[in-house]
Amino acid sequence: MEYTNSQIRELIAEHIHSERNRKILERRLIDGIVLEKLAEEFDMSRRQIWSIINKNEKELFSKIK
């Protein structure tokens, strides 16, 4: 099943409680920003960004299956 950007944004808002993590997921899943750019934007390492995305995507996708 495919979701629209607005549906993805709503799912993120509903299931991801950290504001920072919501913003990172929106930038990645909706805007398609690559890890390096997200790391710069959020002043974090690429590894930290990857970890946040990985953990929160699993959480999000487990809720919508």
Contacts in CASP RR format, 6 or more apart in sequence:
PFRMAT RR
TARGET T0000
AUTHOR 0000-0000-0000
METHOD contacts of the structure
MODEL  1
MEYTNSQIRELIAEHIHSERNRKILERRLIDGIVLEKLAEEFDMSRRQIW
SIINKNEKELFSKIK
3 11 0 8 1.000
3 64 0 8 1.000
5 30 0 8 1.000
8 26 0 8 1.000
8 29 0 8 1.000
8 30 0 8 1.000
9 26 0 8 1.000
9 30 0 8 1.000
11 60 0 8 1.000
11 63 0 8 1.000
11 64 0 8 1.000
12 22 0 8 1.000
12 25 0 8 1.000
12 26 0 8 1.000
12 29 0 8 1.000
12 60 0 8 1.000
13 22 0 8 1.000
15 59 0 8 1.000
15 60 0 8 1.000
15 63 0 8 1.000
16 22 0 8 1.000
16 25 0 8 1.000
16 56 0 8 1.000
16 59 0 8 1.000
16 60 0 8 1.000
20 42 0 8 1.000
20 52 0 8 1.000
21 52 0 8 1.000
21 56 0 8 1.000
23 42 0 8 1.000
24 38 0 8 1.000
24 42 0 8 1.000
24 49 0 8 1.000
24 52 0 8 1.000
24 53 0 8 1.000
24 56 0 8 1.000
25 52 0 8 1.000
25 53 0 8 1.000
25 56 0 8 1.000
25 57 0 8 1.000
25 60 0 8 1.000
27 33 0 8 1.000
27 38 0 8 1.000
27 41 0 8 1.000
28 35 0 8 1.000
28 38 0 8 1.000
28 53 0 8 1.000
29 57 0 8 1.000
33 41 0 8 1.000
35 46 0 8 1.000
35 49 0 8 1.000
35 50 0 8 1.000
35 53 0 8 1.000
36 46 0 8 1.000
38 44 0 8 1.000
38 49 0 8 1.000
39 45 0 8 1.000
39 46 0 8 1.000
39 48 0 8 1.000
39 49 0 8 1.000
42 49 0 8 1.000
44 52 0 8 1.000
END
